[in-house]
Amino acid sequence: MLRSPVPLLVALLAALAVLPAAASAKYDVRVGIGDQNVEIFEQPLFKAAQIKRVRYFIPWNAARNRGLMERARTYVQQARRNGVSVFVHISTDDLRVRRGHLPSARGYRRLVGRIVRELRPLGVREWGVWNEANHASQPTWNRPGRAAKFYKQMRRICRGCRIVALDVLDQRGVERYIQRFYRKLSPRLRRQARFVGIHNYSDVNRKRTTGTRDIMRAVKRHVRSPVFWLTETGGVVELGRSFRCSERRAANRMKYLFKVLRKYRRQIDRAYVYNWFGTDCKTRMDTGVVNADGSRRPSYTQLRRGLTRFKR
């Protein structure tokens, strides 16, 4: 006996109805941009990308410098006017290798506290304790215990804020640094130090995930449910002798970044591509997705393509 085609037709229509939703579903990883230039907010290509989150790093002792603080305030205010939230990351006062001054915990609380009190009323609720803490350009590179003290101070300075407790580069020895950092925290603070930043340039630009994976594993030995942010990532156009100037290679690595984000979408909550403006390969490091004059690069095209499947 032939069955009525009506139930089958209803089932088929129901199945087709969910296809647009599935096709338009976005991965639950929010992608933003890291850049120091306030001009970014007026860039047509930036506006077209509909970026909603940016990262801005600032020297720990910037409160002593009126110009630096004015620049930071202007940046945050411009971001807010354009509907963009700012994640502020504390960093060294001198990016030359082993030249930056390492503050005491008391000095950190006093001067970083002034930065927080200046920018928090402007809407900054997300803070990083110390940028790329394990790299030699940062005075914390061999002082994970001091970095842990800074985390304690930031929690006192900015109660109720979302805090990236530790931020590390995917380089040799990073697992040991992570271990020493967490061992300096009490069990209660260890549980609360859930947000961890990763700079995974090496992985993305060598098309691998070993460094990212090892950092995640090392953190999970100390934190039950960590949340990872790629605080700096993206395709490198030029980096000294390691990567000769190539916009094409950088675009290819930008494409690979989104593969990494898909692979670790359950662990990575956020990613900040660094950075927006390039230097036209006139400096030692160029990671820009657009040229110095704001014109597009191949990396920008790959960024826009990747963003279609990710949240802002």
NUMARSE-134894 format. One line per field, with one value per residue (C-alpha): residue number from 1; y negated, z negated, x negated. Coordinates in steps of 0.25 Angstrom, whole numbers, padded with zeros to 4 digits, always signed. Example, Ala and Ser with C-alpha at 12.3 -4.5 7.8 and 13.67 -1.06 7.14 Angstrom:
BEGIN
pos: 1  2
c2: +0018  +0004
c3: -0031  -0029
c1: -0049  -0055
//
This chain:
BEGIN
pos: 1  2  3  4  5  6  7  8  9  10  11  12  13  14  15  16  17  18  19  20  21  22  23  24  25  26  27  28  29  30  31  32  33  34  35  36  37  38  39  40  41  42  43  44  45  46  47  48  49  50  51  52  53  54  55  56  57  58  59  60  61  62  63  64  65  66  67  68  69  70  71  72  73  74  75  76  77  78  79  80  81  82  83  84  85  86  87  88  89  90  91  92  93  94  95  96  97  98  99  100  101  102  103  104  105  106  107  108  109  110  111  112  113  114  115  116  117  118  119  120  121  122  123  124  125  126  127  128  129  130  131  132  133  134  135  136  137  138  139  140  141  142  143  144  145  146  147  148  149  150  151  152  153  154  155  156  157  158  159  160  161  162  163  164  165  166  167  168  169  170  171  172  173  174  175  176  177  178  179  180  181  182  183  184  185  186  187  188  189  190  191  192  193  194  195  196  197  198  199  200  201  202  203  204  205  206  207  208  209  210  211  212  213  214  215  216  217  218  219  220  221  222  223  224  225  226  227  228  229  230  231  232  233  234  235  236  237  238  239  240  241  242  243  244  245  246  247  248  249  250  251  252  253  254  255  256  257  258  259  260  261  262  263  264  265  266  267  268  269  270  271  272  273  274  275  276  277  278  279  280  281  282  283  284  285  286  287  288  289  290  291  292  293  294  295  296  297  298  299  300  301  302  303  304  305  306  307  308  309  310  311  312
c2: +0000  -0014  -0024  -0038  -0047  -0058  -0054  -0052  -0066  -0072  -0065  -0070  -0084  -0084  -0079  -0090  -0101  -0099  -0099  -0114  -0115  -0104  -0111  -0124  -0119  -0126  -0120  -0125  -0132  -0147  -0153  -0167  -0175  -0180  -0194  -0206  -0216  -0224  -0226  -0212  -0216  -0225  -0215  -0211  -0197  -0196  -0200  -0191  -0179  -0183  -0180  -0182  -0179  -0185  -0183  -0194  -0192  -0203  -0204  -0201  -0215  -0223  -0231  -0239  -0243  -0253  -0250  -0235  -0237  -0247  -0237  -0226  -0234  -0239  -0224  -0219  -0231  -0229  -0214  -0216  -0226  -0216  -0205  -0197  -0192  -0193  -0182  -0190  -0182  -0186  -0185  -0189  -0204  -0199  -0189  -0187  -0173  -0173  -0188  -0191  -0194  -0183  -0190  -0186  -0180  -0193  -0202  -0194  -0196  -0211  -0214  -0204  -0208  -0222  -0216  -0208  -0220  -0228  -0219  -0210  -0222  -0223  -0208  -0200  -0187  -0177  -0178  -0169  -0169  -0168  -0167  -0155  -0153  -0142  -0149  -0156  -0169  -0169  -0171  -0159  -0150  -0142  -0147  -0139  -0141  -0156  -0154  -0146  -0158  -0167  -0159  -0160  -0175  -0176  -0169  -0179  -0191  -0187  -0179  -0174  -0175  -0163  -0161  -0153  -0148  -0143  -0145  -0137  -0135  -0121  -0120  -0110  -0109  -0114  -0102  -0104  -0119  -0115  -0105  -0115  -0126  -0118  -0112  -0126  -0127  -0122  -0111  -0122  -0131  -0120  -0116  -0131  -0132  -0126  -0136  -0133  -0141  -0134  -0140  -0129  -0136  -0124  -0114  -0122  -0126  -0112  -0106  -0097  -0097  -0091  -0103  -0107  -0093  -0092  -0105  -0100  -0087  -0094  -0104  -0092  -0086  -0097  -0103  -0094  -0102  -0112  -0122  -0126  -0138  -0140  -0154  -0155  -0146  -0147  -0146  -0152  -0161  -0163  -0159  -0161  -0149  -0139  -0144  -0152  -0162  -0155  -0160  -0147  -0138  -0147  -0145  -0130  -0130  -0139  -0128  -0117  -0125  -0123  -0108  -0109  -0116  -0106  -0095  -0101  -0108  -0101  -0106  -0120  -0130  -0142  -0146  -0159  -0160  -0169  -0179  -0187  -0197  -0191  -0198  -0195  -0186  -0198  -0193  -0180  -0175  -0177  -0170  -0179  -0175  -0188  -0197  -0209  -0218  -0209  -0202  -0187  -0176  -0161  -0159  -0168  -0160  -0147  -0154  -0158  -0144  -0138  -0147  -0143  -0130  -0136  -0146  -0160
c3: +0000  +0004  -0008  -0007  -0002  -0012  -0024  -0015  -0009  -0023  -0028  -0016  -0017  -0032  -0029  -0018  -0028  -0037  -0026  -0025  -0040  -0040  -0028  -0034  -0048  -0053  -0062  -0076  -0075  -0075  -0066  -0068  -0064  -0072  -0068  -0075  -0064  -0067  -0052  -0051  -0055  -0043  -0033  -0022  -0022  -0037  -0037  -0026  -0034  -0045  -0056  -0070  -0079  -0079  -0088  -0092  -0100  -0109  -0118  -0132  -0136  -0126  -0137  -0138  -0124  -0120  -0105  -0107  -0115  -0106  -0094  -0102  -0106  -0092  -0086  -0096  -0094  -0079  -0080  -0089  -0079  -0068  -0076  -0079  -0092  -0097  -0104  -0110  -0112  -0122  -0116  -0118  -0117  -0107  -0097  -0095  -0099  -0114  -0115  -0122  -0136  -0145  -0155  -0169  -0173  -0181  -0169  -0159  -0168  -0169  -0155  -0148  -0158  -0152  -0138  -0142  -0149  -0137  -0127  -0134  -0135  -0120  -0118  -0119  -0127  -0121  -0125  -0123  -0135  -0126  -0111  -0106  -0120  -0116  -0105  -0107  -0102  -0115  -0129  -0134  -0124  -0136  -0147  -0147  -0162  -0160  -0149  -0159  -0169  -0158  -0156  -0170  -0170  -0157  -0164  -0175  -0166  -0157  -0164  -0155  -0143  -0133  -0135  -0126  -0137  -0129  -0115  -0108  -0095  -0088  -0090  -0097  -0112  -0112  -0120  -0131  -0132  -0133  -0144  -0152  -0150  -0156  -0167  -0173  -0174  -0185  -0182  -0182  -0172  -0163  -0161  -0158  -0148  -0137  -0126  -0119  -0107  -0096  -0085  -0075  -0063  -0062  -0061  -0051  -0042  -0042  -0040  -0052  -0066  -0075  -0083  -0085  -0089  -0099  -0105  -0107  -0113  -0123  -0128  -0129  -0139  -0149  -0144  -0143  -0133  -0126  -0115  -0105  -0097  -0085  -0089  -0077  -0065  -0050  -0037  -0038  -0026  -0030  -0043  -0042  -0036  -0040  -0030  -0018  -0013  -0006  -0006  +0001  -0010  -0021  -0014  -0014  -0028  -0032  -0025  -0033  -0046  -0044  -0043  -0056  -0062  -0057  -0062  -0076  -0076  -0089  -0096  -0090  -0093  -0086  -0076  -0073  -0060  -0061  -0055  -0045  -0039  -0033  -0031  -0016  -0021  -0025  -0039  -0045  -0048  -0039  -0042  -0036  -0029  -0021  -0016  -0024  -0015  -0019  -0005  -0005  -0005  -0002  -0017  -0018  -0008  -0016  -0029  -0023  -0018  -0031  -0039  -0031  -0040  -0053  -0063  -0065
c1: +0000  -0005  -0007  -0003  -0014  -0009  -0017  -0030  -0028  -0026  -0039  -0047  -0042  -0046  -0060  -0061  -0057  -0069  -0079  -0080  -0082  -0093  -0100  -0100  -0105  -0117  -0128  -0128  -0141  -0142  -0152  -0158  -0170  -0182  -0187  -0193  -0188  -0176  -0174  -0169  -0155  -0154  -0159  -0149  -0154  -0154  -0139  -0136  -0141  -0132  -0142  -0136  -0148  -0162  -0175  -0184  -0196  -0202  -0215  -0213  -0218  -0210  -0203  -0216  -0216  -0204  -0206  -0205  -0192  -0186  -0188  -0182  -0170  -0168  -0169  -0159  -0149  -0150  -0147  -0135  -0129  -0131  -0124  -0138  -0142  -0156  -0165  -0177  -0189  -0200  -0214  -0229  -0234  -0245  -0243  -0258  -0263  -0266  -0265  -0252  -0250  -0244  -0235  -0232  -0219  -0216  -0221  -0212  -0200  -0202  -0205  -0196  -0186  -0186  -0184  -0172  -0166  -0168  -0163  -0152  -0142  -0143  -0138  -0151  -0147  -0157  -0171  -0184  -0194  -0206  -0209  -0217  -0223  -0232  -0239  -0253  -0247  -0239  -0246  -0237  -0244  -0251  -0243  -0229  -0228  -0228  -0217  -0209  -0210  -0205  -0193  -0190  -0191  -0183  -0171  -0172  -0173  -0162  -0151  -0140  -0149  -0152  -0167  -0176  -0185  -0197  -0201  -0212  -0219  -0220  -0235  -0244  -0243  -0229  -0223  -0233  -0230  -0215  -0218  -0226  -0215  -0204  -0212  -0214  -0198  -0190  -0180  -0169  -0176  -0180  -0166  -0162  -0174  -0166  -0169  -0182  -0187  -0195  -0204  -0205  -0213  -0222  -0211  -0203  -0214  -0220  -0207  -0207  -0199  -0210  -0213  -0198  -0195  -0207  -0203  -0188  -0193  -0202  -0191  -0181  -0191  -0188  -0174  -0162  -0154  -0164  -0160  -0170  -0171  -0181  -0185  -0194  -0194  -0193  -0202  -0216  -0219  -0234  -0242  -0257  -0264  -0253  -0242  -0246  -0236  -0225  -0210  -0206  -0212  -0206  -0192  -0194  -0197  -0185  -0176  -0183  -0180  -0165  -0168  -0175  -0163  -0153  -0162  -0162  -0149  -0145  -0157  -0160  -0150  -0156  -0167  -0173  -0180  -0193  -0193  -0185  -0195  -0208  -0221  -0223  -0234  -0243  -0245  -0249  -0235  -0223  -0210  -0200  -0187  -0187  -0199  -0204  -0194  -0182  -0181  -0178  -0188  -0185  -0184  -0172  -0165  -0167  -0163  -0150  -0148  -0151  -0142  -0130  -0130  -0134  -0127  -0133
//
